[in-house]
Amino acid sequence: MPMNAPHGLQLQGVTLRRGITTVFENLNLALDTRRIGLIGDNGAGKSSLFRLLCGLDVPQAGSVSIGGQDLHAARAEHPGLVGLMFQNPDDQIIFPTVQEELALGLRPAGLSRQQAKEQARALLAQRGLAHWAERAVSSLSQGQRQQVCWLSLLIAAPRVLLLDEPFASLDLPGQARLAQDIAQAPQQVLVSTHVLDHVRGFERVIWLDCGKVREDGPGAEVCAAYEANVALRLASMPHTSMDGIHG
Ligand SMILES: Nc1ncnc2c1ncn2[C@@H]1O[C@H](COP(=O)(O)OP(=O)(O)OP(=O)(O)O)[C@@H](O)[C@H]1O
């Protein structure tokens, strides 16, 4: 790593277009903080940022680096550097059964297929989910599939965890468990969410607004600023009436 290089992920002058949409233009971000929340309206660019940070998308201009090294070069050397939990579990899950899906994350660590399956079963048992091992992923509910996605990431243990709306389909116990897991994770964790309470206590929250950083600072302050902005926008909206819709 070059001297004085940032140790975390960094975007420099990034422009990203997806289809006809310019999502980011000349975006600069240094993501060194241990816990970072990402908030903002639908379409603000949260998932797009995660796609850049894990190398799924490549910017049309600018660079994405980690520890001062180009992200793609770094990932080629260390495949387990950055892991993404997708917003939609169906974009993430590849294998038919839960244990195979979890075992996938262990193969880069050099484990045999059998060893990886055994570790996957051990993690499931530790979580009281031993009965899920042979279950077809397609037979699980949306929230259960989301749990599988989280466990896959947990077992793969990348150095940086990117969680895209990980709480969205979880029940209350599942949300509490995930919040606890995040708090205990030794790695850097970035979480995007529309439920601000999940990131309000984070040391850093970034509010994205139409692909730009609107606010960046302590979670409590940035969440309060976003809430105030939403309240203001709601107050200035004309009141809609349901009259006539129901008859
Ligand atoms: N596959 C795609 N092709 C083209 N444009 C896309 C695609 N996915 C997203 N976009 C556009 O990119 C912009 C950013 O979308 P993105 O999914 O990153 O937002 P988001 O903040 O994650 O939104 P949400 O809160 O709804 O998940 C939006 O204008 C969106 O319409």
The ligand as an ORCA input file, in Angstrom:
! r2SCAN-3c Opt
* xyz 0 1
  N     -30.515     -1.427    -14.333
  C     -30.629     -0.109    -14.506
  N     -30.593      0.431    -15.746
  C     -30.692      1.743    -15.923
  N     -30.849      2.639    -14.928
  C     -30.901      2.150    -13.679
  C     -30.804      0.768    -13.407
  N     -30.905      0.596    -12.066
  C     -31.067      1.813    -11.542
  N     -31.072      2.749    -12.490
  C     -31.215      4.204    -12.308
  O     -30.089      4.640    -11.545
  C     -30.489      5.615    -10.578
  C     -30.032      5.172     -9.204
  O     -30.726      3.963     -8.871
  P     -30.344      3.102     -7.606
  O     -30.977      1.758     -7.768
  O     -28.897      3.165     -7.400
  O     -31.081      3.933     -6.453
  P     -31.353      3.558     -4.919
  O     -30.970      4.768     -4.128
  O     -30.679      2.285     -4.560
  O     -32.929      3.412     -4.930
  P     -33.921      2.512     -4.002
  O     -34.019      3.235     -2.690
  O     -35.192      2.567     -4.760
  O     -33.346      1.132     -3.899
  C     -32.001      5.785    -10.740
  O     -32.231      6.930    -11.530
  C     -32.432      4.535    -11.456
  O     -33.560      4.800    -12.244
*
